[in-house]
Amino acid sequence: MKNKNKKFAFGILSGILALALAGCGATATAPAASDSAAPAASDSAAAATADTATPATAAAATFTGDGYDDTVDYAALAGTTITVAASPVPHADILKAAADILAKADITLKVKEFSDYVQPNNVVESGEVDANYFQHGPYLDDFNAQNGTHIVSVAAIHYEPLGLYPGKTKTLDALADGAKIAVPNDTTNEARALQLLAAQGLITLKADAGLTATKNDIAENPKNLNIVEMEAAQLPRTLQDVDLAVINGNYATEAGFSSADDALAAESAESDAAQTYANIIAVKAGNEQTDKTKALVAAVKSQVVKDYITATYHGAVVAIY
């Protein structure tokens, strides 16, 4: 009887010890998974699971219609990964919205997020990634000139419109003579702001002013408006002190404003500024017509992604395709 009791007790102790060891093993391995992302950039492999085609199915299927390019050999791309460098918001989020389209063809979209505006171009130039999505054309042109890189645009995706927001004056019709209007003080955005005011008939700019316009390019100012230049980031906080303010899309969003819902006027998709400063997908020269590039562009320029942009950003980010 004593031997039986000893065996029973030993069995219980063995079970408890096994459970304890299993628990320790789970606890010990968890941090390793969470530490796998590099501090400078996070990798997010955005691929569908439940609706993703298997490699065999993807190879046999024909992918046409919204989000696909008829000239792409999707069977040859099955099982591959397209890697894109991007700013976190809105670029990375927009890319992730396109992931399911590619996943149905058994293509993984991997997004590497960067917080700076230099590395995303460097990793395209080096071939570390297939493409990037964070910049507009003029910035890319200047970057290539300054750094000797060979990166080209393959698609314009979205722009972030400037909006004319009410401060002490709530409507354009109520704008008094000598009213104060705040605009960004950097060259690019001040020109865009002045073009927006001109589009509302508030001022007239010299014919050749274009997207380098300053206050000195105002040809007519019938209401004697006082154009106040200030740091773009400060504009939302100055609304209570001015009649109107032209605010950048990102700063408006951070302040809880929407150009679609709150602005008295906003840049249109057809404006020179929207076309010039549209955010682009870019690749290294020579890769413009690869199947990876064409598949990526088709997915991002889909109606699915366009609807996502409209529903998510409420006018602060506008699809331009």
Rosetta blueprint (number, residue, H / E / L):
1 M L
2 K H
3 N H
4 K H
5 N H
6 K H
7 K H
8 F H
9 A H
10 F H
11 G H
12 I H
13 L H
14 S H
15 G H
16 I H
17 L H
18 A H
19 L H
20 A H
21 L H
22 A H
23 G H
24 C H
25 G H
26 A H
27 T H
28 A H
29 T H
30 A H
31 P H
32 A H
33 A H
34 S H
35 D L
36 S L
37 A L
38 A L
39 P L
40 A L
41 A L
42 S E
43 D E
44 S E
45 A E
46 A E
47 A L
48 A L
49 T L
50 A L
51 D L
52 T L
53 A L
54 T L
55 P H
56 A H
57 T H
58 A H
59 A H
60 A H
61 A L
62 T L
63 F L
64 T L
65 G L
66 D L
67 G L
68 Y L
69 D L
70 D L
71 T L
72 V L
73 D L
74 Y H
75 A H
76 A H
77 L H
78 A L
79 G L
80 T L
81 T E
82 I E
83 T E
84 V E
85 A E
86 A E
87 S L
88 P H
89 V H
90 P H
91 H H
92 A H
93 D H
94 I H
95 L H
96 K H
97 A H
98 A L
99 A H
100 D H
101 I H
102 L H
103 A H
104 K L
105 A L
106 D L
107 I L
108 T E
109 L E
110 K E
111 V E
112 K E
113 E E
114 F L
115 S L
116 D L
117 Y L
118 V L
119 Q H
120 P H
121 N H
122 N H
123 V H
124 V H
125 E H
126 S H
127 G L
128 E L
129 V L
130 D L
131 A E
132 N E
133 Y E
134 F E
135 Q E
136 H E
137 G H
138 P H
139 Y H
140 L H
141 D H
142 D H
143 F H
144 N H
145 A H
146 Q H
147 N H
148 G L
149 T L
150 H L
151 I E
152 V E
153 S E
154 V E
155 A E
156 A E
157 I E
158 H E
159 Y E
160 E L
161 P L
162 L L
163 G E
164 L E
165 Y E
166 P E
167 G L
168 K L
169 T L
170 K L
171 T L
172 L L
173 D L
174 A L
175 L L
176 A L
177 D L
178 G L
179 A L
180 K E
181 I E
182 A E
183 V E
184 P E
185 N L
186 D L
187 T H
188 T H
189 N H
190 E H
191 A H
192 R H
193 A H
194 L H
195 Q H
196 L H
197 L H
198 A H
199 A H
200 Q L
201 G L
202 L L
203 I L
204 T E
205 L E
206 K L
207 A L
208 D L
209 A L
210 G H
211 L H
212 T H
213 A L
214 T L
215 K H
216 N H
217 D H
218 I E
219 A E
220 E E
221 N L
222 P L
223 K L
224 N L
225 L L
226 N E
227 I E
228 V E
229 E E
230 M E
231 E L
232 A H
233 A H
234 Q H
235 L H
236 P H
237 R H
238 T H
239 L H
240 Q H
241 D H
242 V L
243 D L
244 L E
245 A E
246 V E
247 I E
248 N L
249 G H
250 N H
251 Y H
252 A H
253 T H
254 E H
255 A L
256 G L
257 F L
258 S L
259 S L
260 A L
261 D L
262 D L
263 A L
264 L L
265 A E
266 A E
267 E L
268 S L
269 A L
270 E L
271 S L
272 D H
273 A H
274 A H
275 Q H
276 T H
277 Y L
278 A L
279 N E
280 I E
281 I E
282 A E
283 V E
284 K E
285 A L
286 G L
287 N L
288 E L
289 Q L
290 T L
291 D H
292 K H
293 T H
294 K H
295 A H
296 L H
297 V H
298 A H
299 A H
300 V H
301 K L
302 S L
303 Q H
304 V H
305 V H
306 K H
307 D H
308 Y H
309 I H
310 T H
311 A H
312 T H
313 Y H
314 H L
315 G L
316 A L
317 V L
318 V E
319 A E
320 I L
321 Y L
